[in-house]
């Protein structure tokens, strides 16, 4: 490098080319003579032919100056000039980089990489040796924690391969490795810190300080966050966020957002956690329905996404097999009236069922056991069950005419005879259920008003009865009671598991109650893991799941509880795809220890602010412009410009013609007008748009095979750019954190709706509680959406092709909002339909026509109903209220039948 103070040349030897400028002066000062214009016929050429030899004439001075400047610009560009070279960064003979590559460094990793590259650029042009020290152990590293002396180019390759690792720094191991190697002489030391320290942090700093001056680069105003969660909390997920600031800085109030995602990356819920001033811990509860909660695969603190702020859920890794005791044979003549039928029907979607007698189900290693009154245990079996519950099992029992009341395996003492609330000999009426208590396993469940109890087993009053009552009737008597027994639980339904005592077992509430109970059990680690667990997916430093590295060996399940994250036990999922256990960094980090102080001889810097300006690109750009000008002038002198000018104009015109977006838009519009296509609104979230396209493609297949509608392939639309009028139906999946629509998009959508278009809005979360007028007002601001109501069972949408009673998608939430058929808006046709079912995922097929996603809880029968609803949607969009007369068919037939 050759420096002149404010400017330096990184390749100064190219400046030697300036010596040949006098020679180039002589060359470029001449221009070729202009061509002669000769009149034909050709025989006359001899008459006008001159015998003397023409000599080149000299170029005008301004053209000569232009060409000399062009050559100088090329030479200067080749010498790579830099304004304000950063010589002050490296005043010593070598450079030593200490790079914190632990999980806490992920928050500023891109900025750190840019600053390191800036230092290495200086090292390369000054030809200084470089040494690199990392702080987190990396089994893939070829140099351990510290490298030997490196050229700057080699150091750049190593730095490009560094990534933040999902475990803490180990300064003790780094200190040992550094002590065993020779440090570069007289170095400038740049320490890029993630903000946390651990054992031997200051010892390593003291050792490096004795070798050279340490520049400690750390942003002290940016908190470091960590997130943990309790997925087993009743009614949702309990969230705990922690934060710390280096140098004991004051912690200010802050609100941070936590989002929950399913395995497909769809946002299923979110919660804001609020930190108070000077508080380093904040808690919140993410309220979710149980069926939505069971789909959550991870929760993420969006302020900083890394291995410590991404918490993996492992409900799929913790098995909850349920044993149903069947010592008495099911009544084969009336299977739909048997108690076990209703229980199996309720728990099949979310539990593995094992049948057998008490001894068989105990040996099957189940998490919960269900006993009806037809299967009273013997004294020996009662002792076995009691011992099993005390070790962590869940025993669920039901009342009945044959129940023995003298057993210890009940949470409360009960009467011998049931209480009749209906019948010829009863003075009372069937009772409804009271709202669920705010504390208990059923907290938050909505109680339908049509559930009635006809018969009930009462309890003997005790002082602690209220605390053991998990659900009750309107008169305060218990419906479900429960109590702890050792490490396990006893739960007792005071009604039988058949419809003679209550219609509870016919309701969705019964399914939710059993699901709450079973998922609250401790569960078991899958038996297939007894021989050890293999890493299935690793959580990297940026909080993303990756394929497992080869160096991770099989571990025992107990290690996930007793050990902390490390290279041999990285955070992630252990087990198999269908049987995996989550191991989270935050569960095994007791406290974050921030850097609190630095030695006096260490310089603290928030970042390296570069003042350098590389002017080589500017010089080359100017040279290219001058070369273009010189070419045009040369063509003009030679008399070739007029012809070429016409061709250039033609080329430019053709380019403008073919590049014109209106022409392309017209072509797209013509295609849309010729063929019927289903369309979806692009979210620009790759996974969501992929599912939308595959879903509408699958629905188009169904339409072509079952109806007269010949739908072509679907198309994605951007309301900001695309015309919507050609598409009768727009499918609009709701994306998380979608931006507010632009005025252009808003105008086009409103115009589309006012002219007969129909939009199907799908929140995709299977949670009807998420739909409200407020949410629609916030998410679709300025869109003219009329007042929406839940669908009526006689709505024409449910009769437009198939006669339907439900409208499931991938989920079956049974919530659908639209404009009433009787509304005066839009001739009684709803322009907007809002649901939660994720219809596109249920319709989606791959290239072979196979479904891409499972549907729950109804399986393939539910998928068929989803397809039928999709057909009805399209028919409703195409024909409007054409079939609304079907709603009045019963009345018409009745009237016709009464005529004489």
C-alpha positions, 0 to 999 in steps of 0.5 A, a space after each residue: 500500500 502507498 499512502 498519501 495521508 487522506 488517500 492510499 493506493 492498495 495496488 500502487 505498482 499499477 501507477 507505473 503505467 502513467 509513465 507511458 502516457 507520452 507514448 499514448 499521447 502520440 497514438 490517440 492524437 490521430 484520427 482516421 480520415 473521413 471516408 470519400 463519397 464517390 459517384 457511380 458508375 464505377 468507371 468514373 472512379 479512375 477520373 477522380 482518384 487522387 494520386 497523392 497519399 493522404 496523411 491522418 489528421 490530428 484529433 481536436 484537443 478536447 477529444 485528445 483530453 477525453 482519451 487521456 482522462 479515460 486512460 488515467 481513470 483506468 490506471 488509477 482504478 487498477 491501483 485501487 485508491 481508498 479515501 481515509 484509509 483506516 491506518 489508525 485501527 492497526 498500528 502494530 505489527 499483527 492482528 489478533 481477533 477474538 470472536 465470541 461465537 456462542 449463542 449470545 453473539 447471534 443477535 449482532 452477527 451480521 454487524 460483527 461479520 462486517 466489522 471483522 471484514 473491515 479489519 481483515 481488509 486493512 490486514 491484507 493491504 498492509 500485509 499483516 499476519 492474523 490470528 483468530 481465537 474463538 470462544 465456543 467449542 466447535 467439533 468441526 473446527 480444524 484449529 480448536 479455539 486458536 489458529 496459528 499465524 494466518 495470511 489475511 486471505 486465509 483468515 477471511 475464509 475461516 471467518 466466512 465459515 464461522 457461525 454462532 453455536 447453540 451453547 455457551 462460551 467456554 473461556 476455560 477451554 479457550 484459555 487452555 488452547 491459547 496457552 498452548 500456542 504462540 501468539 502473533 507478535 505485538 498484535 492489535 487485539 479486537 475482541 468481539 463479545 456477545 455480552 456474556 462471560 463465564 469461568 476464566 473470562 478475565 484470565 483470558 483477557 489478562 493474558 491477551 492484554 499482556 501481549 497487546 492492546 485490547 479493543 473490546 467491541 460490545 453494544 452495551 445498550 442492547 439487552 440479551 434475552 432468553 425464553 423458557 415455557 411450560 407447555 403443560 400449564 392449564 389453559 395455554 402455555 406459561 412463558 418466562 422471559 429473562 434479560 440482562 444488560 452488560 456493565 450493570 446498565 439500568 434496565 428500562 421498561 420493554 414490551 417484547 412479542 412472543 409468537 407460537 408456530 406449528 410444524 409448518 411455520 404458521 403462526 398459531 398465536 402470540 403474546 406480548 410480555 412486559 418487562 418492568 423497569 429494573 426487572 430482568 424477568 417477566 411472565 405471561 400466559 399464552 392462552 390457547 384452546 387445547 386443540 390449537 395448543 397441541 399443534 404448537 411446535 415452538 415459541 419464539 421471542 421475536 425481538 432476538 431470534 437465537 437458540 436461547 429465545 426459541 423454545 421447542 415443544 415436545 408433546 409429540 415426544 412425550 407419549 400419552 397411551 391410555 389403558 381402557 380396562 375391559 374385563 367385561 365384554 362390550 355389548 355387541 348387540 348394542 355397541 353404540 350404547 356401551 360406555 366404552 364406545 363413547 370413551 373410545 370415540 372421545 379419546 381416539 383422536 389424541 391418544 393411543 388406546 390399549 385394551 385389557 384387564 388391569 394387569 395387562 394395562 399396567 404392564 403396557 406402561 400407560 400414562 392413564 387408565 380409565 375404569 367404568 363401573 362395569 370393571 371394579 378392581 379386586 382388592 389385589 388389583 386395587 393395591 396395584 392401581 394405588 401403587 401405580 398412581 402414586 408413581 405418577 399415573 392418572 386414574 379416571 373413573 366413571 360412576 354407574 349402577 355397579 360402582 363400588 363405593 368403598 374403594 380407596 381409588 376415588 378422590 372423594 367419598 360417595 353415596 351408595 345410591 345415585 340422585 335421580 334428577 328426572 323420571 316419573 318418581 322425581 320432583 326435580 328437573 335435569 340440571 345444566 352445568 355450571 361454568 368451569 372454575 377459573 382454577 383447575 384442569 378445565 379452566 377456560 372450557 366453554 360449557 354448552 347450555 344444552 348439556 343436562 344431567 339426569 342422574 348423579 352420584 353425590 359426595 359426602 360433604 368434607 371441608 376440602 370438597 370445594 378444592 377437589 371439585 373440578 366441575 359442578 352442576 348449577 346447584 353446586 354439586 360436583 360433576 367431576 372431582 379430583 385429587 392427588 395421590 402420591 405423584 399421580 392423580 385420581 379423577 372421578 366423573 359423577 355420571 356414567 359414561 353413557 347417555 342414560 345419566 347425562 348427554 355430556 358424553 355426546 358433546 364436544 365438551 366431553 372430548 375436551 375434558 378427557 383431552 385436558 385430563 390425559 394431556 395433564 398426565 405425566 406421560 411416558 418417554 417412548 419405550 423405543 428410547 430405552 436404548 438411547 436417543 439420537 439427535 433428530 434435528 439440531 437447533 442452530 445458533 440462529 434458532 433454526 432447526 438443521 440436520 444433525 451433525 455427524 459428531 453427535 453420538 447417541 445419548 440416554 434420555 436421562 441426560 436431557 434432564 441432567 446435562 447442559 447444552 454442549 457440542 455433544 448434547 446440542 439443543 434440538 429434537 432427540 428421537 425420531 420424527 414421530 417420537 421426539 423429545 425437545 432439549 432446550 438451551 434455556 431449560 439448562 441455563 441457570 443464569 445469564 452472567 453479563 460482562 460487568 467491568 473491563 480492565 483499565 487498559 482495555 478500550 471499550 468500543 460499541 462498534 468500528 465506524 469505518 470512514 474508508 471510501 473505496 473509489 475504484 468503482 467510481 473511477 471505473 464507472 467514469 471510464 466506461 462513460 468516457 469510453 462510450 462518449 469516445 465511441 459515439 464521437 468516433 462513429 460520427 467522425 467516420 460518418 457511420 452515426 446516422 445509420 447506426 442512430 436509426 438502428 439504435 432507435 429501433 432497438 430501443 423502441 423494440 426493447 420498450 415495446 417488449 418490456 412494457 408491463 401493460 402489454 404483459 398485463 393485457 396478455 394475462 388479462 386475456 388469458 384470465 378472461 378466456 379461462 376460469 381460474 381460482 386465485 389466491 392473494 399472495 402473502 409473500 410467505 413462501 410456505 403459505 403461498 405454496 399451500 394456497 397454490 397446491 390447495 386451489 390446484 387440488 380443488 380445481 381437480 375436484 371441480 373438473 372431475 365432479 362438475 361442469 366447471 373446467 377450472 384451469 390452474 390457479 394463479 397468485 395475485 398481488 392487489 397492488 399490481 394485478 387486476 382482480 376482476 377476472 376471478 370470481 373467487 379469491 382465497 385470502 390466507 391470513 399471514 402473521 404480521 402482514 402489513 396494512 394494505 396500500 391505498 392502491 390495493 385497498 381501492 382494487 379490492 373494494 372495487 372487486 367486492 362492489 362489482 360481484 367478486 367474492 373473497 374467502 378469508 382463512 385465518 388457518 389457525 382452527 380457532 374461531 375465537 380469533 375471528 371478531 369484527 375488531 380483528 377484521 377491522 384491524 387486519 383489513 383496514 379500509 376494506 368495505 366488509 359489511 357486518 358478518 354473522 355466523 352461518 345459518 344452517 339453511 344458508 344457500 352456501 350449504 346447498 349450492 351443490 352438495 347438501 352440507 351440515 359442516 364446512 371443515 378444512 384441515 381443522 374442524 372448528 365449525 366457525 364460519 362468518 358471512 353476510 346473511 342471505 336476507 341482507 340487502 347487500 349485494 343481492 343477498 350474496 355474501 361478498 366476504 366469507 371468513 373462516 379458520 379451517 385452513 381449507 387450502 391445506 385440506 385441498 392441497 395435493 402434490 403433482 401425483 394427486 396425493 394429499 399433502 397434509 393430514 386433517 384432524 380430527 376426522 381423517 379422510 372423511 373430513 377431507 372429503 367434506 372439505 372438498 365438497 365445501 370447496 365445490 359449494 364455495 365455487 358454485 356459490 361464487 358463480 351462481 350466487 343465490 340461484 339455489 336459495 329456493 331450496 331453503 323453502 322446499 319443505 314449506 312448499 311441499 307442505 303447502 302442496 300437500 294441504 291443497 285439495 
